[in-house]
Amino acid sequence: MKNRVTGIGGLFFKSKDPKASKEWYNKHLGFNTDEYGSTFWWKDNEGNDCSTQWSAFKADTDYFNPSSKDFMFNYRVENLEKLLKVLKEEGVTIVGDMETYDYGKFAWILDNENNKIELWEPIDKAFK
C-alpha cells in the first residue's frame, strides 16, 4: 500500500482546564479557537483544502484509553478500510471498530509503545 499517512490530522492533549488552555492559545498565539479547539487549514500537493485539528481534552478523559499518555496524535490517511486490513495483517493492534461520520472515517491503533493513535480518512469539505 503506497500512501498510508498523508499528514497530521490533529494534536490532542489532556488539560486541567481546557477552556483556559483554549483562551491562552487564542490570546498569546493567535489560535482561532472554538468549542473543539482550533482548526488549521492548508493545501495538499494537489491543491485540495485540508485541515488539522488542535484540541484540549479534559484531564480525566478516557478518549485516549487504553494509552496512559496525556496526548494522542491523529493522522490523515487514504482508504482507511484498506489500511486497517494491511495493519491487521502486519500484527498492529486495532482498538475498537471503525466509525463513520459526515466529516470522515475514524479508527484507532496502538503503536509499539501502546500509544493510542487515531487514523482519519477526512472529508474536509464537511467543515466549510
C-alpha positions as CSV (number, residue, x, y, z in Angstrom):
1,M,0.0,0.0,0.0
2,K,1.7,3.2,-1.2
3,N,0.1,6.0,0.7
4,R,-0.7,5.3,4.3
5,V,-0.4,8.5,6.3
6,T,-0.8,11.7,4.3
7,G,-0.4,14.3,7.0
8,I,-1.2,15.3,10.6
9,G,-4.9,15.3,11.2
10,G,-4.8,16.5,14.8
11,L,-2.9,17.1,18.0
12,F,-4.9,16.2,21.1
13,F,-3.8,16.6,24.7
14,K,-5.2,16.5,28.2
15,S,-5.6,19.7,30.1
16,K,-6.7,20.5,33.7
17,D,-8.8,23.3,32.3
18,P,-9.4,23.0,28.5
19,K,-11.3,26.3,28.3
20,A,-8.4,28.2,29.9
21,S,-6.0,26.4,27.6
22,K,-8.0,27.5,24.5
23,E,-8.2,31.0,25.8
24,W,-4.4,31.1,26.5
25,Y,-3.6,29.8,23.0
26,N,-6.1,32.3,21.5
27,K,-4.7,35.3,23.3
28,H,-0.9,34.5,23.2
29,L,-0.5,32.5,20.0
30,G,-3.5,33.7,18.0
31,F,-5.3,30.4,17.6
32,N,-8.8,30.8,16.3
33,T,-10.5,28.7,18.9
34,D,-14.0,27.4,19.3
35,E,-15.6,24.7,21.5
36,Y,-13.5,22.0,19.9
37,G,-10.1,23.8,19.8
38,S,-8.6,25.3,16.7
39,T,-8.6,24.1,13.0
40,F,-5.7,24.9,10.8
41,W,-6.3,25.0,7.0
42,W,-3.7,24.1,4.4
43,K,-3.4,22.8,0.9
44,D,-2.1,19.3,-0.1
45,N,0.1,18.7,-3.1
46,E,-2.9,18.6,-5.4
47,G,-4.2,21.9,-4.1
48,N,-7.1,20.4,-2.1
49,D,-8.2,22.2,1.2
50,C,-7.1,20.1,4.2
51,S,-7.4,20.6,7.9
52,T,-5.5,19.8,11.1
53,Q,-7.3,20.0,14.4
54,W,-5.8,21.1,17.7
55,S,-7.8,20.2,20.8
56,A,-7.5,20.3,24.5
57,F,-9.4,17.5,26.3
58,K,-10.4,17.3,30.0
59,A,-7.7,15.7,32.1
60,D,-10.0,12.8,33.1
61,T,-11.0,11.9,29.5
62,D,-10.9,8.2,28.6
63,Y,-10.8,9.0,24.9
64,F,-7.1,8.2,24.8
65,N,-7.5,4.8,26.5
66,P,-6.0,2.3,26.6
67,S,-2.9,4.5,26.3
68,S,-1.9,6.2,29.6
69,K,-0.3,9.1,27.8
70,D,-1.7,12.7,28.1
71,F,-1.7,13.1,24.3
72,M,-2.9,11.4,21.1
73,F,-1.9,12.0,17.5
74,N,-4.4,11.9,14.7
75,Y,-3.0,11.1,11.3
76,R,-4.8,11.7,8.0
77,V,-4.9,8.6,5.8
78,E,-6.2,7.5,2.4
79,N,-8.5,4.5,2.2
80,L,-8.8,3.7,5.9
81,E,-10.6,0.3,5.3
82,K,-7.8,-1.0,3.2
83,L,-5.1,0.4,5.5
84,L,-6.8,-1.4,8.5
85,K,-6.6,-4.7,6.7
86,V,-2.9,-4.2,5.9
87,L,-2.2,-3.1,9.5
88,K,-4.0,-6.1,10.9
89,E,-2.0,-8.4,8.6
90,E,1.1,-6.8,10.0
91,G,0.1,-7.5,13.5
92,V,-0.8,-4.0,14.6
93,T,-3.3,-3.8,17.5
94,I,-6.6,-2.2,16.3
95,V,-8.7,-0.6,19.1
96,G,-12.4,-0.8,18.7
97,D,-14.3,-0.5,15.5
98,M,-14.1,2.0,12.6
99,E,-16.6,4.9,12.9
100,T,-18.0,6.9,10.1
101,Y,-19.3,10.5,10.2
102,D,-20.1,13.1,7.6
103,Y,-16.6,14.5,8.1
104,G,-14.8,11.2,7.6
105,K,-13.9,7.7,8.9
106,F,-12.0,7.1,12.1
107,A,-10.2,4.1,13.5
108,W,-7.6,3.6,16.4
109,I,-4.5,1.6,16.7
110,L,-1.7,1.2,19.2
111,D,1.9,1.8,18.3
112,N,4.9,-0.2,19.6
113,E,4.8,1.7,23.0
114,N,1.0,1.3,23.4
115,N,0.3,5.0,22.4
116,K,-3.2,5.2,21.0
117,I,-3.2,6.7,17.5
118,E,-6.3,7.9,15.7
119,L,-6.5,7.4,12.0
120,W,-8.7,9.7,10.0
121,E,-9.9,9.4,6.4
122,P,-11.1,13.0,6.2
123,I,-13.9,14.7,4.2
124,D,-12.5,18.3,4.7
125,K,-15.3,19.9,2.7
126,A,-17.7,19.0,5.5
127,F,-16.2,21.7,7.7
128,K,-16.8,24.5,5.2
